[in-house]
Amino acid sequence: MNASTAPIVPAARPESVRSPWDLTIRRFARHRLGLAAFFLLCLFYLMAIGCEFFAPITREWRDLRHSYCPPQPVHFSFAEGLHTGAMRRLDNPVTFARTYLEDASVSVPLGFFVRGEPYQLLGFIPLERHFFGVDRAQLAALGRGTDPDAVFYLLGADKYGRDVLSRLIYGARISLSVGLISIVVTFFLGIVLGGISGYVGGGWDNLIQRGIEVINALPQLPLWLAIGAIFPADWSPLTVYFCVTVALSLFSWTGLARVVRGKILALREEDYAMAARLLGASHARVLFRHLVPGFASHIIVTLTLSVPGMILGETVLSFLGLGLRPPIVSWGVMLQDCQNLQTVGHYPWLMAPALFIILTILGFNFAGDALRDAADPYSDR
């Protein structure tokens, strides 16, 4: 083939000319633990968005005949497919102790995308299909459509006979959204106040930094307790949810503000910032259009690492009965049933929300550490 007619193959883009965002994404993709944590968080948030679909039953459903029913194992056979045994309740007439036995001879068919309790996806889309649960159609075909023991509790039931797994999935929407909504307020206050402190300097810098020191000096747990005690008991659950989110945000922006101030102090005398000022750009444009985008990756890392603290704050307030209250379902509200150690000893599956909280916190920490390592692509490990 003639050299003049040979196809032109574009050369690989060298690392030195890649954009900072491109380098950050490439390095983050090579961080296996951080990538796994990122996909775990995506799974949790997807579950939270479609909680009505992923929950085996609706949030309001309850069956007092199966209160404190233990978790049921899932079995598989080629003849019956996925199934579980019917749970038989036994009450001791002397001690009134309640026990459950799995009747393996009576199977409860399970399946994916089965019809169940009707619900409204995202609050306005009426549906009846659930991702996983009891196959009521097959159960009716077997002539046991009204069997009271044909229930399925993968993670057990609480004192009212409500499915713990379904409430966990519904609670994920509240607990995880608190962190995301708080990020918006934290981002706004941290960027604006931190940017003014680093760019303007002088008296404004001194005032903002002393205010940050005062906020950081306040003990968090007593402060959260005081904030929770302020909320009137007659407020609606939605109002309490909004106030808890805002309260957590007002005391979590200081870390981001310190990061922004330090970066602005280092960048405000750079040539491109001086050139923008000489060309007549306003101070606000220089700050938010030229300086802040230069360290956007560091801002994302700081916000990512601050989300676990907000989720834990909501959990602590709700666990102590000072934050969100029933009928709102959150992981902290569910843990209110675990305040009695004797109850936890008899029904350990009620601690399932704590496991989800731990996984979420670890996921944010691992993903944040990976982002922090990838945010400086030119550093050598």
DRENVOLO-215973 format. One line per 3 residues: number of its first residue (from 0); their letters; for each residue x, y, z of N, C-alpha, C. Coordinates in steps of 0.02 Angstrom, whole numbers, plus 50000, padded with zeros to 5 digits. Example, Ala and Ser with C-alpha at 12.3 -4.5 7.8 and 13.67 -1.06 7.14 Angstrom:
2
0> as> 50660 49716 50390 50615 49775 50390 50660 49835 50390 | 50642 49888 50354 50684 49947 50357 50645 50002 50394
//
This chain:
381
0> mna> 50043 49940 50000 50000 50000 50000 50045 50062 50000 | 50027 50109 49958 50065 50171 49954 50059 50210 50019 | 50115 50240 50039 50115 50278 50102 50067 50336 50099
3> sta> 50056 50364 50039 50012 50421 50034 49939 50403 50042 | 49922 50338 50028 49852 50316 50033 49839 50277 50097 | 49889 50268 50140 49879 50230 50202 49832 50268 50248
6> piv> 49787 50231 50282 49740 50265 50328 49777 50299 50385 | 49752 50355 50403 49783 50395 50457 49752 50373 50523 | 49792 50345 50566 49769 50323 50632 49786 50377 50683
9> paa> 49736 50405 50717 49752 50458 50765 49794 50431 50821 | 49844 50469 50839 49889 50449 50893 49852 50452 50959 | 49874 50408 51005 49844 50407 51071 49857 50473 51106
12> rpe> 49807 50497 51141 49814 50561 51175 49861 50553 51234 | 49915 50590 51236 49963 50581 51292 49932 50604 51358 | 49958 50574 51412 49932 50590 51478 49942 50664 51495
15> svr> 49995 50694 51468 50011 50762 51487 49962 50813 51461 | 49922 50795 51409 49875 50843 51380 49803 50825 51395 | 49792 50775 51435 49724 50757 51454 49697 50809 51504
18> spw> 49632 50818 51502 49601 50865 51549 49603 50836 51620 | 49601 50880 51671 49601 50854 51740 49543 50807 51754 | 49484 50821 51726 49427 50777 51737 49439 50708 51706
21> dlt> 49468 50708 51646 49483 50644 51613 49532 50603 51654 | 49584 50635 51679 49633 50600 51720 49603 50575 51785 | 49560 50615 51815 49528 50595 51877 49484 50533 51867
24> irr> 49445 50533 51813 49400 50476 51800 49441 50413 51785 | 49495 50421 51747 49536 50362 51729 49569 50332 51792 | 49593 50374 51836 49625 50348 51896 49574 50319 51944
27> far> 49515 50349 51947 49463 50321 51990 49440 50253 51965 | 49437 50244 51899 49415 50180 51871 49465 50125 51887 | 49527 50141 51901 49577 50090 51918 49578 50074 51992
30> hrl> 49539 50109 52031 49535 50098 52104 49478 50048 52116 | 49495 49984 52124 49443 49932 52126 49397 49940 52186 | 49425 49952 52245 49383 49958 52304 49338 50019 52300
33> gla> 49365 50075 52277 49324 50135 52269 49270 50125 52216 | 49286 50090 52162 49237 50078 52109 49181 50032 52135 | 49200 49981 52174 49149 49937 52203 49104 49975 52251
36> aff> 49133 50019 52291 49092 50060 52337 49046 50106 52298 | 49069 50133 52242 49028 50177 52201 48967 50140 52173 | 48978 50079 52148 48922 50040 52121 48875 50019 52177
39> llc> 48900 50005 52237 48857 49989 52293 48812 50048 52311 | 48840 50108 52312 48800 50168 52326 48748 50179 52270 | 48768 50168 52208 48720 50175 52153 48662 50126 52161
42> lfy> 48677 50064 52184 48625 50015 52196 48578 50037 52251 | 48606 50064 52305 48564 50088 52361 48519 50145 52339 | 48546 50192 52300 48506 50249 52279 48454 50229 52227
45> lma> 48470 50181 52184 48420 50155 52138 48364 50121 52176 | 48382 50083 52228 48332 50051 52270 48289 50104 52305 | 48320 50159 52326 48283 50211 52361 48234 50247 52314
48> igc> 48256 50259 52252 48212 50293 52204 48151 50251 52188 | 48161 50187 52176 48105 50142 52159 48085 50098 52217 | 48083 50125 52278 48071 50084 52337 48003 50049 52334
51> eff> 47953 50081 52304 47887 50048 52300 47890 49985 52258 | 47932 49985 52207 47938 49927 52163 47982 49873 52193 | 48037 49892 52224 48084 49843 52251 48061 49813 52317
54> api> 48018 49847 52354 47994 49819 52418 47945 49762 52404 | 47953 49705 52439 47907 49649 52427 47834 49666 52441 | 47821 49708 52491 47753 49730 52507 47755 49805 52521
57> tre> 47697 49835 52529 47693 49906 52540 47713 49925 52611 | 47725 49989 52621 47747 50012 52686 47694 50005 52740 | 47630 50014 52722 47576 50012 52771 47553 49943 52788
60> wrd> 47574 49893 52750 47549 49825 52761 47575 49798 52826 | 47531 49763 52864 47552 49732 52927 47509 49671 52940 | 47535 49625 52980 47499 49564 52999 47517 49548 53071
63> lrh> 47474 49566 53118 47488 49557 53189 47493 49483 53207 | 47467 49439 53165 47472 49367 53180 47544 49343 53173 | 47586 49381 53139 47656 49361 53130 47704 49413 53158
66> syc> 47686 49443 53214 47731 49491 53245 47795 49455 53269 | 47851 49488 53258 47917 49461 53274 47930 49394 53241 | 47904 49386 53181 47918 49325 53143 47992 49326 53121
69> ppq> 48029 49272 53131 48100 49272 53114 48110 49270 53038 | 48170 49285 53015 48185 49282 52943 48173 49211 52916 | 48145 49209 52855 48130 49146 52823 48182 49131 52769
72> pvh> 48208 49071 52768 48256 49053 52715 48221 49041 52649 | 48257 49052 52595 48232 49040 52527 48259 48974 52502 | 48215 48931 52476 48235 48865 52450 48223 48864 52375
75> fsf> 48258 48818 52343 48249 48809 52271 48248 48735 52255 | 48202 48716 52213 48199 48648 52186 48172 48652 52114 | 48191 48603 52073 48169 48605 52004 48094 48593 51999
78> aeg> 48066 48560 52047 47993 48546 52045 47952 48607 52066 | 47976 48644 52117 47937 48699 52143 47968 48767 52130 | 48030 48769 52106 48062 48833 52094 48081 48867 52160
81> lht> 48082 48932 52159 48096 48970 52220 48036 48966 52266 | 48048 48949 52329 47992 48944 52377 48020 48948 52447 | 47976 48955 52494 47992 48954 52565 47937 48916 52601
84> gam> 47952 48894 52661 47902 48857 52699 47854 48903 52736 | 47794 48879 52745 47744 48917 52783 47765 48922 52856 | 47754 48980 52886 47773 48992 52956 47712 48978 53001
87> rrl> 47720 48930 53046 47668 48912 53094 47684 48943 53161 | 47637 48981 53188 47647 49014 53252 47623 48969 53309 | 47665 48963 53360 47649 48922 53419 47653 48966 53481
90> dnp> 47599 48969 53520 47597 49008 53581 47596 48962 53641 | 47642 48972 53687 47645 48933 53748 47590 48956 53795 | 47543 48912 53814 47487 48934 53857 47507 48952 53928
93> vtf> 47566 48931 53949 47589 48945 54017 47631 49009 54020 | 47683 49012 53978 47728 49070 53979 47710 49123 53928 | 47661 49108 53885 47640 49154 53832 47697 49169 53784
96> art> 47748 49127 53784 47803 49136 53737 47780 49119 53666 | 47804 49158 53619 47783 49149 53549 47842 49123 53509 | 47831 49068 53475 47882 49038 53432 47853 49024 53364
99> yle> 47898 49017 53315 47877 49003 53247 47916 48942 53222 | 47881 48900 53185 47911 48842 53154 47896 48843 53079 | 47947 48827 53040 47938 48825 52968 47911 48757 52948
102> das> 47852 48757 52916 47821 48696 52892 47846 48683 52821 | 47897 48641 52816 47927 48628 52750 47880 48590 52704 | 47829 48557 52732 47783 48520 52690 47734 48565 52652
105> vsv> 47727 48626 52675 47682 48675 52642 47726 48731 52616 | 47735 48733 52551 47780 48783 52521 47741 48845 52500 | 47775 48901 52504 47749 48965 52481 47788 48985 52419
108> plg> 47758 48987 52359 47796 49002 52298 47819 49075 52297 | 47879 49084 52273 47908 49151 52266 47926 49162 52193 | 47933 49225 52175 47950 49241 52106 47969 49313 52098
111> ffv> 47994 49329 52038 48013 49397 52020 47956 49428 51979 | 47949 49494 51986 47899 49533 51950 47829 49504 51960 | 47813 49491 52023 47749 49461 52040 47698 49516 52056
114> rge> 47635 49498 52050 47582 49544 52070 47574 49543 52146 | 47562 49601 52174 47554 49606 52246 47511 49665 52265 | 47525 49693 52323 47487 49751 52347 47496 49809 52298
117> pyq> 47441 49842 52279 47447 49900 52233 47483 49958 52266 | 47518 49998 52226 47555 50055 52252 47561 50106 52196 | 47588 50163 52213 47601 50216 52165 47675 50231 52163
120> llg> 47708 50211 52109 47779 50222 52101 47793 50297 52096 | 47840 50320 52138 47858 50390 52142 47799 50435 52161 | 47747 50403 52187 47690 50441 52211 47635 50456 52161
123> fip> 47644 50436 52097 47592 50453 52048 47585 50400 51993 | 47624 50347 51991 47618 50296 51940 47588 50233 51971 | 47524 50218 51958 47493 50159 51990 47519 50094 51960
126> ler> 47542 50050 52003 47568 49985 51981 47550 49932 52033 | 47558 49869 52012 47547 49812 52057 47606 49764 52058 | 47652 49772 52011 47708 49726 52007 47761 49744 52058
129> hff> 47788 49692 52091 47843 49700 52137 47903 49660 52111 | 47963 49684 52126 48023 49652 52101 48029 49580 52125 | 48013 49567 52187 48018 49500 52215 47968 49493 52271
132> gvd> 47938 49434 52277 47890 49423 52331 47852 49358 52321 | 47798 49352 52358 47756 49292 52354 47717 49293 52288 | 47718 49237 52253 47682 49230 52190 47609 49214 52207
135> raq> 47568 49266 52213 47498 49256 52233 47458 49219 52180 | 47475 49228 52116 47439 49193 52063 47449 49118 52069 | 47511 49097 52079 47524 49025 52086 47495 48999 52151
138> laa> 47495 49040 52203 47467 49019 52267 47391 49009 52260 | 47358 49052 52222 47286 49044 52211 47272 48982 52169 | 47317 48968 52121 47307 48909 52080 47313 48845 52121
141> lgr> 47351 48847 52175 47357 48790 52220 47300 48785 52270 | 47253 48833 52267 47196 48833 52313 47212 48858 52382 | 47266 48897 52390 47286 48922 52456 47293 48998 52454
144> gtd> 47251 49030 52415 47255 49102 52409 47239 49139 52472 | 47201 49109 52518 47183 49143 52581 47219 49113 52641 | 47271 49075 52629 47308 49044 52684 47343 49100 52725
147> pda> 47327 49108 52790 47358 49162 52829 47431 49151 52842 | 47456 49090 52836 47526 49076 52848 47569 49081 52785 | 47537 49098 52728 47574 49105 52665 47605 49175 52662
150> vfy> 47654 49187 52704 47688 49251 52707 47763 49240 52695 | 47797 49294 52682 47868 49290 52669 47903 49350 52700 | 47946 49336 52749 47985 49388 52783 48059 49370 52775
153> llg> 48091 49398 52725 48161 49381 52712 48207 49404 52769 | 48192 49461 52799 48231 49487 52855 48189 49490 52919 | 48136 49452 52922 48095 49450 52982 48043 49505 52984
156> adk> 48006 49507 53039 47952 49555 53049 47963 49591 53116 | 47933 49650 53123 47939 49688 53185 47879 49672 53230 | 47869 49712 53283 47817 49696 53332 47747 49703 53304
159> ygr> 47739 49740 53250 47673 49747 53219 47664 49700 53159 | 47710 49655 53148 47704 49609 53091 47720 49641 53025 | 47758 49696 53026 47778 49730 52964 47843 49701 52938
162> dvl> 47849 49696 52873 47908 49667 52842 47968 49713 52851 | 48021 49689 52883 48080 49730 52896 48115 49749 52831 | 48119 49702 52784 48152 49717 52720 48116 49772 52683
165> srl> 48051 49769 52679 48013 49821 52644 48022 49889 52677 | 48021 49891 52743 48031 49954 52778 48102 49979 52770 | 48151 49934 52766 48219 49955 52752 48225 49990 52684
168> iyg> 48192 49962 52635 48195 49991 52568 48159 50058 52566 | 48101 50062 52599 48067 50127 52602 48108 50177 52643 | 48140 50155 52697 48180 50200 52737 48241 50225 52702
171> ari> 48266 50188 52652 48324 50210 52614 48311 50276 52578 | 48249 50286 52555 48233 50348 52519 48242 50408 52566 | 48220 50403 52628 48225 50458 52675 48298 50467 52698
174> sls> 48328 50414 52722 48395 50420 52751 48447 50441 52700 | 48443 50415 52639 48493 50432 52589 48479 50501 52558 | 48416 50521 52554 48401 50586 52526 48421 50643 52573
177> vgl> 48423 50629 52639 48446 50681 52685 48516 50703 52668 | 48560 50655 52652 48628 50672 52634 48632 50712 52570 | 48593 50694 52519 48596 50729 52455 48568 50800 52461
180> isi> 48512 50808 52496 48483 50875 52503 48529 50919 52544 | 48560 50891 52595 48606 50930 52636 48667 50952 52596 | 48687 50913 52547 48744 50931 52505 48731 50997 52469
183> vvt> 48669 51007 52446 48653 51069 52409 48665 51130 52453 | 48639 51128 52515 48649 51185 52561 48723 51192 52579 | 48755 51135 52592 48826 51137 52610 48868 51165 52552
186> ffl> 48852 51145 52491 48888 51169 52433 48881 51244 52425 | 48820 51269 52433 48808 51341 52424 48845 51381 52477 | 48836 51363 52541 48868 51401 52595 48944 51395 52593
189> giv> 48968 51334 52579 49041 51324 52578 49075 51362 52522 | 49045 51361 52462 49075 51396 52405 49072 51471 52415 | 49013 51497 52434 49005 51569 52440 49047 51598 52497
192> lgg> 49038 51571 52557 49074 51599 52614 49149 51584 52611 | 49167 51523 52591 49238 51507 52583 49271 51548 52528 | 49235 51558 52473 49263 51598 52418 49272 51670 52438
195> isg> 49223 51699 52472 49230 51769 52495 49288 51775 52545 | 49294 51727 52590 49347 51729 52640 49415 51728 52608 | 49425 51685 52557 49491 51680 52526 49505 51734 52475
198> yvg> 49454 51758 52440 49464 51807 52386 49467 51878 52412 | 49421 51896 52457 49418 51965 52482 49471 51976 52536 | 49474 51928 52584 49523 51934 52638 49504 51990 52686
201> ggw> 49552 52011 52725 49540 52067 52770 49491 52051 52825 | 49448 52100 52839 49399 52092 52892 49348 52037 52879 | 49327 52030 52816 49280 51976 52799 49310 51908 52812
204> dnl> 49373 51900 52794 49407 51836 52807 49410 51822 52881 | 49427 51871 52920 49432 51862 52993 49364 51845 53023 | 49312 51879 53001 49245 51867 53027 49221 51797 53011
207> iqr> 49228 51775 52948 49204 51709 52927 49244 51654 52962 | 49309 51662 52967 49350 51610 52999 49336 51604 53073 | 49323 51660 53107 49306 51656 53179 49238 51623 53187
210> gie> 49192 51637 53141 49127 51603 53144 49133 51528 53134 | 49177 51507 53087 49188 51436 53076 49218 51403 53138 | 49263 51437 53171 49293 51409 53231 49242 51401 53287
213> vin> 49196 51448 53293 49144 51443 53344 49098 51383 53329 | 49079 51374 53266 49036 51318 53247 49071 51251 53259 | 49135 51247 53241 49172 51185 53250 49184 51170 53324
216> alp> 49184 51220 53366 49196 51209 53437 49134 51181 53473 | 49076 51187 53442 49015 51161 53474 49014 51085 53471 | 49000 51050 53526 48995 50977 53524 48935 50955 53483
219> qlp> 48946 50908 53438 48894 50891 53389 48834 50857 53421 | 48846 50805 53461 48789 50767 53488 48744 50810 53532 | 48769 50847 53581 48724 50891 53619 48690 50943 53575
222> lwl> 48725 50966 53523 48695 51015 53478 48637 50985 53440 | 48646 50924 53415 48591 50890 53380 48532 50877 53427 | 48546 50859 53489 48493 50848 53537 48454 50913 53550
225> aig> 48490 50968 53555 48457 51032 53566 48414 51051 53506 | 48441 51039 53446 48402 51055 53385 48339 51011 53382 | 48346 50947 53397 48288 50902 53395 48236 50921 53447
228> aif> 48257 50946 53505 48209 50965 53557 48171 51027 53538 | 48197 51067 53492 48163 51129 53472 48101 51113 53430 | 48102 51058 53392 48047 51043 53347 47983 51029 53386
231> pad> 47929 51065 53374 47866 51051 53409 47839 50982 53391 | 47806 50951 53439 47780 50883 53429 47722 50882 53379 | 47688 50938 53369 47630 50939 53324 47648 50956 53252
234> wsp> 47712 50962 53237 47732 50974 53168 47720 50912 53126 | 47706 50923 53062 47695 50867 53017 47762 50832 53003 | 47760 50768 52985 47822 50732 52970 47863 50765 52915
237> ltv> 47829 50794 52865 47865 50826 52810 47902 50888 52835 | 47871 50926 52879 47904 50986 52907 47964 50966 52949 | 47957 50914 52989 48014 50891 53030 48071 50867 52985
240> yfc> 48054 50831 52932 48105 50807 52885 48143 50865 52854 | 48107 50917 52833 48140 50975 52803 48184 51011 52853 | 48160 51018 52915 48199 51054 52966 48261 51014 52986
243> vtv> 48256 50949 52992 48314 50908 53008 48367 50914 52953 | 48346 50914 52890 48393 50919 52835 48429 50986 52835 | 48391 51040 52845 48422 51107 52846 48468 51114 52907
246> als> 48447 51089 52964 48488 51095 53025 48554 51059 53017 | 48554 51000 52987 48616 50964 52976 48662 51001 52927 | 48631 51035 52879 48671 51071 52829 48704 51133 52858
249> lfs> 48669 51167 52904 48695 51229 52931 48758 51219 52973 | 48771 51157 52995 48830 51145 53036 48880 51098 53002 | 48873 51089 52936 48919 51043 52901 48956 51077 52844
252> wtg> 48947 51142 52835 48978 51177 52779 49048 51203 52795 | 49068 51200 52858 49131 51231 52878 49191 51197 52847 | 49190 51131 52841 49247 51096 52811 49257 51115 52739
255> lar> 49202 51119 52700 49208 51139 52630 49232 51211 52625 | 49207 51255 52669 49228 51325 52667 49303 51332 52679 | 49331 51292 52725 49403 51294 52737 49442 51271 52675
258> vvr> 49418 51219 52642 49452 51194 52581 49450 51247 52527 | 49391 51277 52516 49384 51328 52464 49429 51388 52479 | 49431 51410 52541 49473 51467 52560 49546 51453 52545
261> gki> 49570 51394 52565 49640 51378 52552 49657 51377 52478 | 49613 51349 52437 49625 51345 52365 49623 51415 52334 | 49576 51457 52355 49571 51525 52328 49633 51566 52345
264> lal> 49658 51559 52406 49718 51594 52425 49777 51575 52381 | 49780 51512 52360 49835 51488 52318 49827 51507 52245 | 49766 51519 52222 49753 51530 52151 49738 51602 52132
267> ree> 49722 51644 52181 49699 51711 52163 49753 51755 52132 | 49817 51738 52143 49871 51776 52113 49900 51743 52051 | 49867 51691 52026 49891 51659 51965 49882 51706 51905
270> dya> 49920 51691 51852 49920 51735 51793 49851 51740 51762 | 49815 51684 51757 49750 51687 51723 49699 51727 51764 | 49705 51725 51830 49660 51766 51871 49677 51840 51864
273> maa> 49742 51857 51864 49762 51926 51854 49741 51951 51785 | 49748 51909 51733 49728 51929 51666 49654 51942 51662 | 49614 51901 51695 49541 51911 51694 49523 51977 51727
276> rll> 49557 51994 51783 49543 52058 51815 49564 52117 51771 | 49622 52112 51737 49645 52166 51694 49599 52175 51633 | 49566 52122 51612 49519 52127 51555 49451 52154 51576
279> gas> 49443 52169 51639 49381 52200 51662 49330 52154 51692 | 49349 52091 51704 49301 52044 51734 49286 52064 51805 | 49224 52055 51825 49204 52072 51893 49234 52023 51943
282> har> 49234 52042 52006 49262 51998 52057 49222 51933 52062 | 49156 51938 52056 49115 51878 52059 49130 51831 52001 | 49142 51859 51942 49157 51816 51884 49226 51784 51892
285> vlf> 49274 51822 51916 49341 51793 51927 49338 51737 51978 | 49299 51747 52031 49296 51697 52085 49260 51634 52063 | 49198 51642 52036 49156 51583 52023 49164 51556 51952
288> rhl> 49192 51595 51906 49199 51572 51837 49269 51547 51822 | 49320 51575 51856 49389 51557 51840 49423 51519 51896 | 49412 51538 51959 49449 51508 52014 49417 51444 52039
291> vpg> 49352 51446 52054 49319 51388 52083 49321 51327 52037 | 49308 51332 51972 49312 51272 51929 49380 51240 51928 | 49433 51276 51947 49500 51248 51945 49511 51193 51996
294> fas> 49471 51189 52048 49478 51136 52099 49410 51104 52113 | 49369 51097 52061 49303 51067 52069 49308 50995 52093 | 49359 50959 52072 49366 50889 52094 49376 50886 52169
297> hii> 49414 50932 52198 49424 50932 52270 49359 50948 52307 | 49318 50990 52278 49253 51005 52308 49209 50943 52310 | 49209 50905 52255 49169 50844 52253 49193 50794 52305
300> vtl> 49258 50788 52313 49285 50742 52364 49263 50763 52433 | 49267 50827 52449 49248 50851 52515 49174 50839 52528 | 49132 50851 52478 49060 50840 52486 49046 50766 52496
303> tls> 49081 50723 52458 49070 50651 52465 49087 50627 52535 | 49141 50652 52563 49161 50629 52630 49118 50659 52685 | 49078 50712 52669 49036 50742 52720 48966 50711 52723
306> vpg> 48946 50674 52672 48880 50643 52671 48871 50593 52729 | 48919 50549 52745 48908 50503 52800 48892 50537 52866 | 48923 50594 52880 48908 50630 52942 48836 50654 52944
309> mil> 48809 50674 52887 48740 50697 52885 48692 50638 52895 | 48707 50581 52864 48664 50523 52872 48666 50499 52945 | 48725 50499 52976 48730 50480 53046 48694 50530 53091
312> get> 48696 50593 53073 48660 50643 53113 48585 50631 53114 | 48557 50617 53055 48485 50601 53051 48470 50538 53089 | 48514 50488 53085 48502 50424 53119 48502 50434 53195
315> vls> 48549 50473 53220 48553 50484 53292 48492 50521 53317 | 48471 50574 53283 48413 50612 53304 48350 50569 53302 | 48342 50530 53249 48281 50488 53243 48283 50431 53294
318> flg> 48341 50403 53306 48347 50348 53355 48327 50372 53425 | 48346 50433 53442 48329 50461 53507 48259 50491 53510 | 48222 50488 53454 48154 50514 53453 48150 50589 53447
321> lgl> 48205 50622 53427 48206 50695 53422 48209 50719 53350 | 48213 50674 53303 48216 50693 53233 48152 50673 53197 | 48159 50630 53147 48101 50606 53111 48060 50560 53154
324> rpp> 47995 50561 53144 47950 50522 53186 47902 50483 53140 | 47875 50427 53165 47824 50391 53127 47766 50438 53111 | 47732 50430 53054 47736 50373 53008 47792 50376 52957
327> ivs> 47837 50426 52960 47895 50425 52916 47938 50365 52932 | 47962 50332 52880 48005 50273 52889 48075 50291 52867 | 48121 50289 52913 48192 50298 52899 48231 50246 52939
330> wgv> 48294 50239 52924 48334 50190 52960 48340 50208 53034 | 48345 50273 53049 48348 50294 53118 48283 50280 53155 | 48226 50291 53122 48160 50278 53153 48153 50203 53166
333> mlq> 48176 50161 53120 48171 50089 53130 48214 50065 53189 | 48269 50099 53201 48313 50079 53256 48284 50098 53325 | 48230 50135 53326 48198 50150 53390 48174 50086 53425
336> dcq> 48159 50035 53386 48138 49971 53415 48196 49935 53449 | 48258 49958 53439 48316 49924 53467 48343 49958 53530 | 48304 50004 53558 48327 50038 53618 48327 49991 53679
339> nlq> 48287 49940 53676 48284 49890 53730 48331 49832 53712 | 48383 49822 53752 48431 49769 53737 48401 49700 53741 | 48351 49692 53784 48317 49627 53788 48280 49611 53723
342> tvg> 48251 49662 53694 48217 49652 53629 48267 49633 53575 | 48325 49666 53575 48376 49651 53526 48402 49580 53536 | 48409 49559 53599 48432 49491 53612 48385 49438 53587
345> hyp> 48319 49450 53592 48270 49401 53569 48258 49407 53494 | 48261 49467 53467 48245 49478 53396 48303 49517 53363 | 48359 49485 53351 48418 49521 53325 48408 49548 53255
348> wlm> 48360 49523 53217 48351 49547 53149 48325 49619 53147 | 48303 49645 53204 48282 49715 53206 48341 49762 53197 | 48403 49737 53205 48463 49777 53196 48484 49782 53122
351> apa> 48443 49757 53077 48461 49759 53005 48474 49830 52980 | 48437 49882 53002 48453 49950 52979 48525 49970 52995 | 48551 49947 53052 48620 49965 53070 48669 49938 53019
354> lfi> 48656 49877 52992 48699 49849 52941 48698 49891 52877 | 48639 49914 52858 48633 49956 52798 48669 50023 52809 | 48663 50050 52869 48697 50113 52883 48773 50104 52879
357> ilt> 48798 50049 52907 48870 50036 52905 48894 50029 52833 | 48857 49991 52792 48876 49982 52722 48876 50049 52685 | 48827 50091 52699 48823 50156 52666 48881 50201 52686
360> ilg> 48897 50203 52751 48952 50245 52774 49018 50220 52745 | 49029 50154 52746 49091 50127 52717 49094 50141 52642 | 49036 50136 52608 49035 50150 52537 49056 50221 52521
363> fnf> 49029 50270 52559 49048 50340 52548 49122 50351 52566 | 49145 50320 52619 49215 50330 52639 49263 50301 52587 | 49250 50240 52564 49294 50210 52514 49291 50248 52448
366> agd> 49230 50267 52427 49225 50306 52365 49257 50374 52372 | 49249 50406 52431 49281 50470 52441 49357 50466 52442 | 49384 50413 52473 49457 50404 52473 49483 50393 52402
369> alr> 49446 50354 52363 49467 50343 52294 49464 50407 52253 | 49412 50448 52264 49408 50512 52229 49464 50559 52251 | 49481 50557 52315 49534 50600 52340 49601 50581 52308
372> daa> 49613 50515 52300 49675 50494 52267 49675 50512 52193 | 49616 50509 52162 49612 50523 52090 49607 50596 52075 | 49592 50638 52125 49582 50710 52112 49647 50745 52096
375> dpy> 49703 50715 52113 49769 50745 52098 49805 50698 52050 | 49786 50698 51987 49813 50649 51939 49888 50654 51929 | 49918 50710 51943 49989 50718 51928 50034 50699 51987
378> sdr> 50003 50679 52043 50044 50659 52100 50068 50587 52091 | 50124 50571 52119 50151 50502 52116 50136 50467 52181 | 50113 50406 52176 50099 50366 52235 50164 50334 52260
//
